[in-house]
Structures are given as C-alpha cells and as structure tokens.
C-alpha cells in the first residue's frame, strides 16, 4: 500500500526528531520538501510528516517559492524536534525564527561583489573613453 506524500510513517516516540529538507526534483532542478523525520535516518527514508515545500530556483518573477505550515512546525518544535541549519535559515528569512547570521554574511558578500563589479565596470568604461 503506497504511503501518501505528506508522510505517514510510523516512528518511535522517544527518538530525536529533526525538521529538514528532503530533496526531490530532477538533475539541475532541485525541489525540497520540508519534513519531520527521525534524526538517525537519511533524507530519502519515509518521513513522519511533510511541513512544507521550497523551490530554490527563481521563477519568471525572480521569486523563490516557499510554502510552510507554521502551525505544524510549532507543534513539532514543541515536541522537541530540532531543525537543520538550512531549514533554520529559511525559517529565519520567513520571520518565524530570528535571522540566521549566515544570511547577513551572504548578503554582505553579495553587496561587496556587486560593488567590485560596478567599480571594475566603471574603470573599464573610463579606460575605453581615454583611449
């Protein structure tokens, strides 16, 4: 009998649980389910419950699509589930957790790289005009 995509696995009551990504999709086209699993299992084992989805590739409007069930996330966190670092960062960007420090560092590096690219572009233009 097939198990529904939203989960349905039996689990041990007192084993540690984790909220993490389970990768789906094709080669070069990842798609993630945010799931609750027992901590000792790898990502492709049967999940206890699916809590949401995350599409890391941008769509035509330059948006990354996220759908989360915050009520169930709150329930599992109350039951003692931990979160993986990528899910923690995603929940921070969604406003559920405080923003993870790595998000600040990534934004700072992106701004620095954009400024470097802009200054090199400007210097290339001025050199082209001077010649």
N, C-alpha and C positions, 0 to 999 in steps of 0.2 A: 504494500500500500504506500503510495507516494506521500511524502511529508510536505505540507504547504510551505511556500516561500517565506512566510512570515515567521517560521520557526515551528516549534512543537516538539523539540527533543526532550527526552526525559533527562533529568540531571540529579546529581546528589545535592542534598540540601546544604551541607556544611562545607562544601569545597569552595575555594575562592572563585569569584566570577569577575569577568572583565568586559568592558564595553569597548569594542574595537571595530576596525574596518575588516570586511571580508571582500576581497577583490573579485569582481565579475567583469564581464565585457570581453572584448577581443584583443588581439595583439594591437598595440599602439592606440587602443581606445578603451582605457580603463573606466570602470564604473564601480563604485563602492557601496556596499550595504553597511549601515551602522548596526551592529548586532551585539547581543549578550551571549557570551559563551563561558564555558569553564576555562579557567586560565591555563590549564595544562595542555589544551588541545591547540592544533594549528588552525589556520583560518578557514580551511575547507572542510572541517568536520561539521556535523549537524549543529545548528545554532539553537539556543533556547528561545530567543525572540529577536525579531528584526525591529529596530527602533527608528530607522530612517534610511535615507539614501543620500549619496553625494556624487555629483558629476564634476570631476576636476577640470575637464576641458570646457572652454568657454563656448557659448552658443553664439548665434548671429548678433545678439545684442551685447556681446562681451560680458556675459554673466556666467558665473558658476552656480549651478542649481543645487540647492540643498533642501531636503525635506526631513524634519525631525519631529518625533513625538516626545515633547518635553515632559509630559505627564508620566510616561513610562520610564524616561531617563531618570526623573526624580525618584520614582518608585525603586528602580534598581540601585541607585546610589544610596537610598535609604536602607536597602537590604545589604549594603556593604560591598557593592561592586566597585571595582577600580576602573579608571579609564586609561587607555593607551595615550601616549604623547600626541600623536596626530589627531585623535578624537578630542583630546583636551584643547588643542589649538583651535580646532573647528568650533567647539562649544564656546571658547573664548571670543572668537570672531562673531558668533551669533548672539553674544550678550548673556549667555547662560552662566559662564564662568568668568572670572577676571581674565583680561587679555594675557596670553602667554608671552613671556619675554622674548621668545624666539620670533614672534610676529613683529615686534618692534625692531629687532635686528634685521629681519628680512626687508622690512620697509625702509630702514635706514640705508641698507646696502643698495637697494633698488634706486633710491633717490641719488646716492653718491654716483652710481654707474650712469644714471641719466645725465647728471651734471657733467661728468667726464666726457660723455659722448657729445653733449652740447658744446663744450669748450673745444674739443678737437674738431668738431664740425665748423665752428666759428673761425678757428685758426686756419683751417683748410680753405675757407672762403676768402679770408684776408690775404693769404699767400697767393691764391689764384688771381685776386684782383691786383696785387702788386706786380705780378709778372706780366 
